[in-house]
Amino acid sequence: MLTKNTLRQQIETFPEQFSIDDLIEKLILIEKIENGNMQSDKGEVISETELDKQIEKWFE
């Protein structure tokens, strides 16, 4: 979940004028990265070998 502090920091990196779409895209990306980091911290990851096996199944 995003915090007000994260939102403030991201707004500061934008130019003086920007679209809401640009801001939303950036915030969605940041939220996904934060969620991935939390999953990693909790050990909710798979090995590269397991990933390769899952990708192979997509092409069967």
C-alpha positions as CSV (number, residue, x, y, z in Angstrom):
1,M,0.0,0.0,0.0
2,L,1.2,3.5,-0.8
3,T,1.8,6.1,1.9
4,K,1.3,9.8,1.8
5,N,5.1,10.2,2.0
6,T,5.6,8.0,-1.0
7,L,3.0,10.0,-2.9
8,R,4.7,13.3,-2.0
9,Q,8.1,12.0,-3.0
10,Q,6.8,10.9,-6.4
11,I,5.0,14.1,-7.1
12,E,8.3,16.0,-6.4
13,T,10.0,14.0,-9.2
14,F,7.5,15.1,-11.8
15,P,7.9,18.2,-14.0
16,E,5.8,21.2,-13.2
17,Q,3.1,20.1,-15.6
18,F,2.1,16.4,-16.0
19,S,-0.9,14.3,-16.8
20,I,-2.9,12.4,-14.2
21,D,-2.4,9.3,-16.4
22,D,1.4,9.6,-16.0
23,L,1.1,10.0,-12.2
24,I,-1.3,7.0,-11.9
25,E,1.0,4.8,-14.1
26,K,4.0,5.7,-11.9
27,L,2.1,5.0,-8.7
28,I,0.8,1.7,-9.9
29,L,4.4,0.7,-10.8
30,I,5.6,1.7,-7.4
31,E,2.8,-0.2,-5.6
32,K,3.6,-3.3,-7.6
33,I,7.3,-3.0,-6.7
34,E,6.5,-2.5,-3.0
35,N,4.1,-5.6,-3.1
36,G,6.8,-7.7,-4.7
37,N,9.3,-6.6,-2.1
38,M,6.9,-7.5,0.7
39,Q,6.3,-10.9,-0.9
40,S,10.1,-11.5,-1.2
41,D,10.5,-10.5,2.5
42,K,7.8,-13.1,3.5
43,G,9.5,-15.8,1.4
44,E,6.6,-15.9,-1.1
45,V,8.9,-16.5,-4.1
46,I,9.7,-19.3,-6.4
47,S,13.1,-20.4,-7.7
48,E,14.3,-19.7,-11.1
49,T,14.0,-23.4,-12.0
50,E,10.4,-23.5,-10.9
51,L,9.7,-20.3,-13.0
52,D,11.3,-22.0,-16.0
53,K,9.0,-25.0,-15.5
54,Q,5.9,-22.8,-15.3
55,I,6.9,-20.9,-18.4
56,E,7.4,-24.2,-20.3
57,K,3.8,-25.1,-19.4
58,W,2.5,-21.9,-21.1
59,F,3.9,-23.1,-24.5
60,E,2.6,-26.7,-24.4
